[in-house]
Amino acid sequence: MVLLKAVYFITDEGFNIYSQSFESTDRDQDMVSSLILALQTFGKEVMSENVLQTVGFRGAQDEDNEGKDIEGTRMILEQGDRVNAICFGILDKDNTERDEYKLRGQLRVIIKEVEGQYAEELKDPIFRKNAFTGLETLINTRFFRDKMSRIYKQQYASLNEYLKYPRSLLFELTPRGIKTYNFYRDFPEVQQKMKIIAVEELDGLIDDIEERSSMISFQDCIERFGTDRSGEVFELLKLLTRKGVFDAYNFERVSITA
């Protein structure tokens, strides 16, 4: 069994298009991107290899086990044509080769899907992070579904908690989400929540989720509407969840306080 600590998807140019961490603090994305590019250069120029695929980090000293090293983190790299996937995790010491083989297979599948679905965005000479809205569905379905808990009614963490980890709150269109949204979009209760967000902007968000995938993170919504509208977006998404437009999910690391 693989204990995942973090996953990054980085373009060949070094731009981070997706990341998710399950540690107490996130790694600096720019630092990780620079590290990966440096390792790739090292693999090609120093070791005469196309790409360096696995790097191991020693674990801490285990004082109760005669000072032996406990299991350390492995950084596994998988390279596509335009996108590189980097996974930090601890593998089962008794099934290391099997776990790494399976993990690499998952990474290769996702890389292929990302490069296919976002082919035009990856060719764009000007990098735009918001062009990759909806990428969470591919990643979360493959890796993190077992780390997600559905949120019922008012069982949300505080806004401040989600602002610390904005990718920890995810919204997925329900099977009848589009029809339900079209029914409720002009209701006074919905309109009252939209103080500075135009209906047309919300329509665009729903259309993008339907076209690209069925899931979006709170982080993507913040990037789309702006940090100054985080509170309003949060309340609006919660309302649409209660109305049946979305199913909401919470990553395990964010505690539910309400």
C-alpha positions in Angstrom: 0.0 0.0 0.0 1.3 3.5 -0.9 1.1 6.3 1.6 0.9 9.3 -0.6 2.3 12.5 0.8 2.0 14.8 -2.3 1.5 14.8 -6.1 2.6 17.4 -8.6 1.9 17.8 -12.3 4.5 20.1 -14.0 4.9 21.1 -17.6 8.2 20.7 -19.4 8.7 24.4 -19.0 8.5 24.0 -15.2 5.0 25.4 -14.6 3.0 23.7 -11.9 -0.5 22.9 -13.2 -1.7 20.8 -10.3 -0.5 19.9 -6.8 -2.0 18.2 -3.7 -0.3 17.7 -0.4 -1.4 15.7 2.6 1.2 17.0 5.0 0.8 19.6 7.7 2.4 22.2 5.4 2.5 22.3 1.6 5.9 22.2 -0.2 6.8 25.3 -2.1 5.6 24.6 -5.6 8.3 26.7 -7.3 10.9 24.9 -5.3 9.6 21.5 -6.3 9.4 22.5 -9.9 13.0 23.7 -9.8 14.1 20.5 -8.1 12.4 18.3 -10.8 14.0 20.3 -13.7 17.4 20.0 -12.0 17.0 16.2 -11.5 16.0 15.8 -15.1 19.0 17.8 -16.3 21.2 15.7 -14.0 19.8 12.5 -15.4 20.3 13.5 -19.0 23.7 15.2 -18.8 25.5 13.5 -15.9 24.1 10.0 -15.9 23.4 9.8 -19.7 19.8 8.7 -19.0 16.7 10.2 -20.5 15.1 10.9 -17.2 15.8 10.2 -13.5 12.8 8.2 -12.4 13.1 7.6 -8.6 14.8 9.4 -5.8 14.8 8.0 -2.2 15.0 10.1 1.0 16.2 8.4 4.2 13.8 8.2 7.1 14.5 9.5 10.6 16.4 7.4 13.1 14.2 5.0 15.1 15.5 5.0 18.7 13.3 2.0 19.6 14.8 -0.1 16.8 18.5 0.0 17.6 19.0 3.3 15.7 18.0 1.9 12.3 16.4 4.1 9.7 12.7 3.9 9.5 11.1 4.1 6.0 11.8 7.2 4.1 9.9 9.0 1.3 10.4 8.1 -2.3 10.0 10.7 -5.1 8.8 9.0 -8.2 8.9 10.8 -11.5 7.0 9.9 -14.7 7.5 11.9 -17.9 5.1 12.5 -20.7 5.5 14.5 -23.9 4.4 17.8 -22.3 3.7 17.0 -18.7 5.7 15.4 -15.9 4.1 13.8 -12.8 5.9 13.7 -9.5 4.7 11.7 -6.6 6.1 11.8 -3.0 5.1 8.7 -1.0 6.1 5.8 1.2 5.8 2.4 -0.4 5.1 -0.9 1.3 8.6 -2.2 2.1 7.4 -5.8 1.4 5.9 -4.9 -2.0 8.0 -1.9 -3.2 8.4 -3.0 -6.8 4.7 -3.9 -7.2 3.5 -0.6 -5.6 5.9 1.5 -7.7 4.9 -0.3 -10.9 1.2 0.2 -10.1 1.7 3.9 -9.2 3.7 4.5 -12.4 0.9 3.0 -14.4 -1.6 5.3 -12.9 0.6 8.3 -13.5 1.1 7.4 -17.1 -2.6 7.1 -17.7 -3.3 10.4 -16.1 -0.5 12.1 -18.0 -1.9 10.9 -21.3 -5.4 12.1 -20.4 -4.1 15.5 -19.3 -2.1 15.9 -22.4 -5.1 15.0 -24.6 -7.7 17.0 -22.8 -5.5 20.1 -22.4 -3.5 19.9 -25.6 -4.2 23.4 -26.8 -3.6 24.9 -23.3 -0.2 23.2 -23.2 0.8 24.6 -26.6 -0.1 28.1 -25.6 3.2 30.1 -25.3 1.7 32.2 -22.5 1.0 30.0 -19.4 -2.4 30.5 -17.8 -3.1 28.6 -14.7 -6.8 29.1 -14.9 -6.9 27.4 -18.3 -6.6 24.1 -16.4 -9.8 24.4 -14.5 -11.3 21.0 -13.8 -8.0 19.1 -13.7 -8.9 18.0 -10.2 -11.3 15.4 -11.5 -8.6 13.4 -13.3 -6.2 13.5 -10.3 -8.7 13.1 -7.5 -10.6 10.2 -9.0 -7.3 8.3 -9.6 -5.5 9.0 -6.3 -7.6 10.7 -3.7 -11.2 9.5 -3.8 -10.5 7.3 -0.7 -9.3 10.4 1.2 -12.4 12.4 0.5 -15.5 12.6 2.6 -18.9 13.8 1.4 -20.2 16.9 3.2 -23.8 16.8 4.3 -25.9 19.9 4.8 -24.1 22.4 7.0 -21.2 20.0 7.8 -18.5 22.4 6.5 -15.3 23.5 8.0 -14.8 27.2 8.5 -14.0 29.5 5.6 -10.6 30.3 7.2 -9.8 26.6 7.3 -10.5 26.2 3.6 -8.5 29.3 2.8 -5.5 27.6 4.3 -6.1 24.5 2.0 -8.4 25.7 -0.8 -7.9 22.4 -2.7 -9.4 20.5 0.2 -12.9 21.6 -0.7 -14.3 20.1 -3.9 -17.6 20.4 -5.7 -19.0 17.8 -8.1 -22.1 18.3 -10.3 -24.9 15.9 -9.4 -26.5 13.8 -12.1 -29.3 16.4 -12.3 -27.0 19.3 -11.4 -27.5 21.3 -14.7 -31.3 21.1 -14.6 -31.3 21.9 -10.9 -29.1 24.9 -11.4 -31.3 26.2 -14.3 -34.3 25.9 -12.0 -32.7 27.7 -9.1 -30.5 30.3 -10.8 -33.1 33.1 -10.7 -34.5 32.3 -7.3 -34.3 35.3 -4.9 -32.3 33.2 -2.4 -29.6 32.6 -4.9 -29.7 36.1 -6.2 -29.1 37.5 -2.7 -25.9 35.5 -2.4 -24.6 37.0 -5.6 -23.6 40.5 -4.5 -20.8 41.1 -6.9 -20.8 37.9 -9.0 -22.9 38.2 -12.1 -25.3 35.4 -13.1 -23.4 35.2 -16.4 -20.2 34.5 -14.5 -21.8 31.7 -12.6 -23.3 30.3 -15.8 -19.8 30.2 -17.2 -18.5 28.3 -14.3 -21.2 25.7 -14.5 -20.7 25.4 -18.3 -17.0 24.9 -17.8 -17.5 22.2 -15.2 -19.9 20.4 -17.5 -17.7 20.6 -20.5 -14.3 19.8 -18.9 -15.2 17.6 -16.0 -17.7 17.2 -13.2 -15.5 18.5 -10.3 -13.9 21.7 -9.3 -12.0 22.8 -6.2 -12.5 25.9 -4.1 -9.0 27.0 -5.2 -10.1 27.0 -8.8 -13.2 29.1 -7.9 -11.0 31.6 -6.0 -8.7 31.9 -9.0 -11.7 32.3 -11.3 -13.6 35.0 -9.3 -10.7 36.6 -7.3 -9.5 36.4 -3.7 -11.6 39.4 -2.8 -14.7 37.4 -3.5 -13.7 34.2 -1.6 -16.3 34.6 1.1 -19.2 35.2 -1.3 -18.1 32.3 -3.5 -17.9 30.0 -0.5 -21.5 30.8 0.6 -22.8 30.6 -2.9 -21.3 27.1 -3.5 -22.7 25.9 -0.1 -26.1 27.1 -1.1 -26.0 25.4 -4.5 -24.9 22.2 -2.7 -27.9 22.4 -0.4 -30.1 22.9 -3.5 -28.8 19.8 -5.1 -26.6 21.3 -7.9 -23.4 20.0 -6.3 -22.1 17.3 -4.1 -19.4 18.6 -1.8 -16.4 16.7 -0.7 -13.8 17.4 2.0 -10.2 16.1 2.2 -9.4 14.3 5.5 -6.8 16.8 6.6 -9.4 19.6 7.1 -11.3 19.0 10.3 -15.1 19.6 10.2 -16.0 22.2 12.8 -19.6 23.1 11.9 
